[in-house]
Amino acid sequence: MSLGRPVWKETRLRIQNLLSKNESKLRDDTELLKKALIPLSSVKMHLPAKIGDYTDFYCSREHATNVGIMFRGKDNALQPNWLHIPVGYHGRASSVVVSGTDIRRPAGQRLPAKDAKAPVFGPSVRLDIELEVGWFVGTGNKLGERIDIKDAKDHIFGLVLVNDWSARDIQAWEYVPLGPFLGKSFGTTISPWIVTLDALEPFLVQGPSQASPEPLPYLKEEEPSAYDVNLQVQIKPAGASKFETVAVSNLKHMYWSITQQLAHHTVNGCNMRSGDMGATGTISGPEKGSFGSLLEITWSGRDKIQFENGIERVFLEDGDEVKITGQCENSQYHIGFGECSGKVLPCLYK
């Protein structure tokens, strides 16, 4: 990743050639083929890089608007800065885990009721998922310098799927005045392999309009910078026999692009390093079926999600399993992102 985009492209091309039906080196050597291609069921997947730093953004306008309406009302849904900067916060790299890792329900302080004057301590009762896409820094920048928006794509190695598990009750109590902390840092799940931006070139599309207001010059992009990546969230509640889809969304809905996120991240001279990870924040579309969090789908607990055999959910319960998948598809290509999955384990503390 640190060797730069020319090496990424050359390596990808070499692998494509080796796997081509017209290349005999692997195709005709049975023993070599067995060594090169290993069934997924026979391997243990790991994180694709050592993540030095992790920044989580808040870049879906639909998601930010929905959350704003819930907690501040329709007339004050978006904060004044939201349409001018890609809002983000510094996440916890040590608790980023690979798909298939169980997630322990966190404990913390929360208000037992809306009108309560003091918090209680205990397991979170509003455990949520967040449908996100992550991006990995391939080559970074020196401290004090910045990555120009026109060069940002050359610094991003590729994308992964992300579930940024969230304890909404802990988050609601702690986020004033500094923002997310213990409600977010207990676990973030990512898919195990990175899909390079070069592979996604055929799926570049125009993102949402940024005409009013226009971004400041350092964030302005002339070329399409959104990606048409179909995303799905499935949940298998404890006691159920199958996964059921609760959300279908798309990365192209995101207001601030991944390249704008990187350019803004470094505009103050912050130095990025190979293996650093950014995430988009919850990706929601315009309809309820495309909302990327249970907070939105249930409208903060007002509406229950119905599953088989009369099982209902508002937020996640112990034993529930979550699976996020993604893919790009056109007449020539089908690119899968694998899956981003995890199971909720009971809290260790009361």
GUMARTOR-808316 format. One line per 3 residues: number of its first residue (from 1); for each residue x, y, z of C-alpha. Coordinates in nm, 4 decimals. Layout:
% residues N
NUM> X/Y/Z; ...
% end
This chain:
% residues 350
1> 0.0000/0.0000/0.0000; 0.2820/0.2394/0.0813; 0.4471/0.1864/-0.2601
4> 0.1913/0.4016/-0.4413; -0.0694/0.3755/-0.7144; 0.1621/0.2716/-1.0052
7> 0.2610/-0.0384/-0.8051; -0.1014/-0.1043/-0.7057; -0.2074/-0.0981/-1.0713
10> 0.0813/-0.3191/-1.1851; 0.0176/-0.5753/-0.9105; -0.3552/-0.5869/-0.9831
13> -0.2909/-0.6338/-1.3560; -0.0471/-0.9189/-1.2873; -0.2984/-1.0994/-1.0663
16> -0.5719/-1.0515/-1.3277; -0.3456/-1.2013/-1.5941; -0.2585/-1.5019/-1.3771
19> -0.6292/-1.5721/-1.3212; -0.7277/-1.5180/-1.6834; -0.8638/-1.8134/-1.8778
22> -0.6077/-1.7337/-2.1466; -0.3106/-1.7684/-1.9085; -0.1902/-2.1293/-1.8752
25> 0.0545/-2.0899/-1.5854; -0.2092/-2.1549/-1.3189; -0.4848/-2.2976/-1.5355
28> -0.2876/-2.6030/-1.6491; -0.0873/-2.6767/-1.3343; -0.3197/-2.8563/-1.0933
31> -0.0772/-2.8624/-0.8006; 0.0137/-2.4961/-0.8356; -0.3525/-2.4056/-0.8678
34> -0.4291/-2.5827/-0.5379; -0.1559/-2.3814/-0.3668; -0.2699/-2.0506/-0.5167
37> -0.6471/-2.0781/-0.4678; -0.7700/-2.1813/-0.1220; -1.1408/-2.2300/-0.0369
40> -1.2726/-1.9495/0.1832; -1.4106/-2.2089/0.4268; -1.0548/-2.3301/0.4918
43> -0.8935/-1.9996/0.5853; -0.8942/-1.7567/0.8766; -0.9357/-1.3974/0.7651
46> -0.7446/-1.1120/0.9290; -0.7507/-0.7335/0.9217; -0.6125/-0.6216/0.5835
49> -0.3698/-0.3730/0.7412; -0.2358/-0.2576/1.0754; -0.4617/0.0409/1.1359
52> -0.2647/0.3221/1.2960; -0.5461/0.5774/1.3118; -0.9181/0.5650/1.2406
55> -1.1441/0.8612/1.1637; -1.5205/0.8242/1.1379; -1.7101/1.0843/0.9342
58> -2.0746/1.1898/0.9273; -2.1237/1.2443/0.5540; -2.4715/1.1220/0.4590
61> -2.7100/1.4172/0.4354; -3.0141/1.1923/0.4736; -2.8740/1.0326/0.7890
64> -2.7689/1.3641/0.9436; -3.1091/1.5127/0.8607; -3.3005/1.2187/1.0099
67> -3.1022/1.2288/1.3329; -3.1347/1.6072/1.3477; -3.5135/1.5919/1.3099
70> -3.5361/1.3361/1.5913; -3.3383/1.5390/1.8413; -3.3654/1.9035/1.7302
73> -3.6768/1.9228/1.5148; -3.7329/1.9641/1.1412; -3.6446/2.3344/1.1314
76> -3.3036/2.2782/1.2892; -3.2137/1.9344/1.1519; -2.8724/2.0146/0.9999
79> -2.6171/2.2039/1.2049; -2.4903/2.5280/1.0368; -2.1502/2.3772/0.9505
82> -2.2743/2.0514/0.7969; -2.3052/2.1699/0.4336; -1.9600/2.3313/0.4487
85> -1.7327/2.0612/0.5954; -1.7175/1.6806/0.6119; -1.7814/1.6443/0.9858
88> -1.5812/1.3702/1.1570; -1.4280/1.2522/1.4832; -1.1212/1.0517/1.5794
91> -1.2251/0.6885/1.6353; -1.0585/0.4018/1.8180; -0.8267/0.1942/1.5948
94> -0.7579/-0.0731/1.8582; -1.1207/-0.1932/1.8563; -1.1528/-0.2272/1.4777
97> -1.2035/-0.6007/1.4184; -1.2375/-0.8263/1.1160; -1.5705/-0.9686/0.9995
100> -1.6863/-1.2692/1.2016; -1.5599/-1.1335/1.5344; -1.8208/-1.1364/1.8131
103> -1.9042/-0.7997/1.9696; -1.9574/-0.7727/2.3438; -2.2489/-0.5500/2.4514
106> -2.0919/-0.2460/2.6192; -2.1720/-0.1051/2.9607; -2.1659/0.2598/3.0524
109> -2.3585/0.5537/3.1881; -2.7033/0.6316/3.0480; -3.0150/0.8182/3.1481
112> -3.2853/0.5703/3.2565; -3.5602/0.8032/3.1258; -3.5825/1.1258/2.9245
115> -3.6710/1.3319/3.2297; -3.4127/1.1679/3.4586; -3.1724/1.4044/3.6363
118> -2.8922/1.1560/3.6980; -2.7465/0.8612/3.5040; -2.7311/0.4934/3.5951
121> -2.4584/0.2430/3.5070; -2.5269/-0.0784/3.3203; -2.5408/-0.2543/2.9842
124> -2.6518/-0.0495/2.6858; -3.0188/-0.1065/2.6022; -3.0085/0.0780/2.2678
127> -2.7379/-0.1120/2.0790; -2.7356/-0.0161/1.7121; -2.5589/-0.0810/1.3825
130> -2.4276/0.1715/1.1339; -2.4017/0.0846/0.7655; -2.0786/0.2449/0.6440
133> -1.7992/0.2125/0.3905; -1.4366/0.2507/0.4958; -1.1370/0.3716/0.2963
136> -0.7699/0.2933/0.3520; -0.4842/0.5370/0.3030; -0.2245/0.3930/0.0686
139> 0.0313/0.6730/0.0650; 0.0210/0.9538/0.3169; 0.1563/1.3075/0.3482
142> 0.4169/1.4855/0.5561; 0.3222/1.6678/0.8752; 0.2391/2.0287/0.7922
145> 0.1527/1.9518/0.4307; -0.1840/1.8600/0.2826; -0.3286/1.6313/0.0164
148> -0.4843/1.8343/-0.2621; -0.8364/1.7378/-0.3666; -0.7200/1.6677/-0.7229
151> -0.4596/1.4190/-0.5916; -0.6690/1.2565/-0.3187; -0.7679/0.9531/-0.5251
154> -0.4018/0.8593/-0.5693; -0.3649/0.8379/-0.1908; -0.6643/0.6062/-0.1265
157> -0.5863/0.2384/-0.1751; -0.9444/0.1109/-0.1660; -1.2682/0.0433/0.0190
160> -1.4085/-0.1990/0.2767; -1.7503/-0.2505/0.4341; -1.7930/-0.1163/0.7870
163> -2.0370/-0.1721/1.0727; -1.9672/0.0954/1.3326; -2.1585/-0.0549/1.6246
166> -2.3125/0.2183/1.8409; -2.4562/0.2301/2.1922; -2.7101/0.5063/2.1407
169> -2.8000/0.5525/2.5073; -2.4364/0.5845/2.6163; -2.3723/0.8129/2.3190
172> -2.6688/1.0386/2.3994; -2.5445/1.1014/2.7550; -2.1764/1.1571/2.6767
175> -2.1618/1.3390/2.3438; -2.2117/1.6912/2.4855; -1.9848/1.8885/2.4513
178> -1.7057/1.6892/2.2829; -1.8761/1.4160/2.0821; -1.8603/1.0328/2.0515
181> -1.6532/0.8362/2.3028; -1.7504/0.5150/2.4848; -2.0702/0.4780/2.2828
184> -1.8537/0.4094/1.9762; -1.5149/0.2763/2.0861; -1.6181/-0.0762/2.1936
187> -1.6190/-0.2242/1.8420; -1.6068/-0.1485/1.4700; -1.6291/-0.4385/1.2236
190> -1.4816/-0.4298/0.8720; -1.4791/-0.6733/0.5808; -1.1477/-0.8599/0.5461
193> -1.0263/-0.7509/0.2031; -0.9940/-0.4154/0.0324; -1.1498/-0.3442/-0.3089
196> -0.9117/-0.1053/-0.4836; -1.0314/0.2210/-0.6360; -0.8904/0.1065/-0.9698
199> -1.1340/-0.1860/-0.9653; -1.4182/0.0574/-0.8965; -1.3427/0.3007/-1.1813
202> -1.6293/0.1638/-1.3992; -1.8718/0.2511/-1.1164; -1.7848/0.6181/-1.0714
205> -2.0996/0.8338/-1.0794; -2.2018/1.1880/-1.0015; -2.2875/1.2336/-0.6357
208> -2.5521/1.4599/-0.4807; -2.5519/1.8224/-0.5897; -2.3280/2.0563/-0.3905
211> -2.4435/2.3678/-0.5763; -2.6012/2.5418/-0.2779; -2.3832/2.6175/-0.0990
214> -2.0793/2.5422/-0.3121; -1.7852/2.3921/-0.1230; -1.4843/2.6108/-0.0559
217> -1.2180/2.5795/-0.3302; -1.0052/2.3204/-0.1460; -1.3083/2.0843/-0.1370
220> -1.4462/2.1491/-0.4849; -1.4387/1.8592/-0.7313; -1.4865/1.8835/-1.1067
223> -1.5072/1.5124/-1.1901; -1.7533/1.2496/-1.0605; -1.6331/1.1172/-0.7255
226> -1.9180/0.8985/-0.5970; -1.9295/0.5195/-0.6390; -2.2329/0.3103/-0.7293
229> -2.1983/0.0412/-0.4619; -2.5138/-0.1457/-0.3614; -2.5286/-0.2116/0.0134
232> -2.7495/-0.4399/0.2216; -2.8006/-0.4909/0.5954; -2.9387/-0.8214/0.7205
235> -3.0199/-0.9261/1.0759; -3.0763/-1.2738/1.2171; -3.2407/-1.2240/1.5566
238> -3.1603/-1.4679/1.8355; -3.3961/-1.7627/1.7984; -3.4626/-1.7025/1.4276
241> -3.3656/-1.9457/1.1526; -3.2544/-1.6999/0.8856; -3.1215/-1.3556/0.8064
244> -3.3746/-1.0970/0.6907; -3.3003/-0.7727/0.5068; -3.3694/-0.4554/0.7043
247> -3.2013/-0.1970/0.4782; -3.0887/-0.1568/0.1163; -2.8816/0.1515/0.0385
250> -2.6031/0.2755/-0.1890; -2.2716/0.4544/-0.1405; -2.3662/0.7023/-0.4151
253> -2.6156/0.8687/-0.1759; -2.3303/1.0072/0.0351; -2.3046/1.3879/0.0221
256> -1.9326/1.4310/0.0945; -1.7094/1.2014/-0.1142; -1.4222/0.9935/0.0221
259> -1.1758/1.2199/-0.1608; -1.3309/1.5274/-0.0006; -1.3042/1.3538/0.3359
262> -0.9326/1.2919/0.2859; -0.8629/1.6426/0.1533; -1.0422/1.7997/0.4501
265> -0.8686/1.5662/0.6958; -0.5267/1.6918/0.5833; -0.6020/2.0578/0.5072
268> -0.4682/2.1616/0.8478; -0.1420/1.9736/0.7908; -0.2497/1.6500/0.9625
271> -0.0231/1.3709/0.8398; -0.1861/1.0496/0.7172; 0.0029/0.7187/0.7081
274> -0.0264/0.3949/0.5124; -0.2947/0.1788/0.6735; -0.4880/0.4661/0.8315
277> -0.8615/0.4152/0.7886; -1.1484/0.6543/0.7376; -1.5180/0.5659/0.7359
280> -1.8081/0.7474/0.5754; -2.0484/0.7503/0.8663; -2.3928/0.5946/0.8339
283> -2.5093/0.5790/0.4719; -2.8826/0.6387/0.4371; -3.0919/0.6907/0.1267
286> -3.4090/0.8953/0.0840; -3.6607/0.6232/0.1800; -3.7117/0.4377/0.5085
289> -3.6021/0.1109/0.3478; -3.2645/0.2673/0.2721; -3.1899/0.3989/0.6225
292> -2.8553/0.2675/0.7483; -2.9196/0.2472/1.1239; -3.1830/0.1026/1.3548
295> -3.2117/0.4467/1.5138; -3.3597/0.5700/1.1844; -3.5457/0.2544/1.0821
298> -3.7327/0.2437/1.4148; -3.7344/0.6241/1.4463; -3.5626/0.6180/1.7860
301> -3.7620/0.3185/1.9062; -4.1090/0.4270/1.7981; -4.1537/0.1624/1.5239
304> -4.0722/-0.2061/1.5697; -3.9057/-0.4216/1.3026; -4.0970/-0.7436/1.2353
307> -3.9150/-1.0741/1.1780; -4.0279/-1.4345/1.1331; -4.2323/-1.6134/1.3995
310> -4.3470/-1.2875/1.5532; -3.9970/-1.1791/1.6599; -3.9705/-0.8011/1.6984
313> -3.6772/-0.5686/1.7380; -3.6216/-0.2020/1.8118; -3.2504/-0.2242/1.8907
316> -3.0178/-0.5258/1.8981; -3.0556/-0.7959/2.1624; -2.8011/-1.0512/2.2818
319> -2.7508/-1.3310/2.0303; -2.8549/-1.1208/1.7314; -2.6330/-1.1488/1.4235
322> -2.5753/-0.8676/1.1738; -2.4419/-0.9052/0.8200; -2.3567/-0.6232/0.5786
325> -2.2844/-0.7015/0.2141; -2.1993/-0.4919/-0.0891; -2.1523/-0.5303/-0.4630
328> -2.1119/-0.3353/-0.7863; -2.2605/-0.4657/-1.1078; -2.2968/-0.3614/-1.4709
331> -2.3086/-0.5438/-1.8053; -1.9361/-0.6265/-1.7883; -1.8427/-0.6606/-1.4227
334> -1.9627/-0.7947/-1.0912; -1.7475/-0.6905/-0.7955; -1.8258/-0.8293/-0.4524
337> -1.7063/-0.6800/-0.1245; -1.7536/-0.9987/0.0750; -1.9355/-0.9537/0.4034
340> -1.9040/-0.7630/0.7274; -2.0632/-0.9670/1.0044; -2.0754/-1.0002/1.3794
343> -2.2797/-1.1452/1.6653; -2.3826/-0.9629/1.9847; -2.2615/-1.1274/2.3064
346> -2.4024/-1.0449/2.6527; -2.2409/-0.7698/2.8569; -1.9924/-0.8814/3.1237
349> -2.0953/-0.6091/3.3695; -2.4223/-0.5125/3.5355
% end
